[in-house]
Amino acid sequence: MKAIALLTMVLMFAGISLSQTKDNITDLNEKVIPINTLERNALKPINENCPVENLKVNEDVTFVIFNNVLIGFCCEGCDEVFLKNPKNFKDKLKGKDV
Ligand SMILES: [Zn+2]
């Protein structure tokens, strides 16, 4: 009987860690943006300066596609700020066909 109880506990733990993995995947999925063939040919951001902090774009930082254009940021964090409310930064990208 003890073995069965232990097995049940192991299975429960496995279930917990499985659901945690799922959560992580969901979090990652929120950041995934599909890139069509057109955009794949031009993986350079349209902006030279970060729309959030106005510093030079760092190409190592995650790019974001907004209204079908690729936007770069100066540092990690600016991409998240931008994603929370892209409309706030739309003016900063004016003249870039956004
Ligand atoms: Zn920044």
Residues whose N, C-alpha, C, O or C-beta is under 5 A from the ligand:
A	BS01	ZN	E53 C74 C75 C78
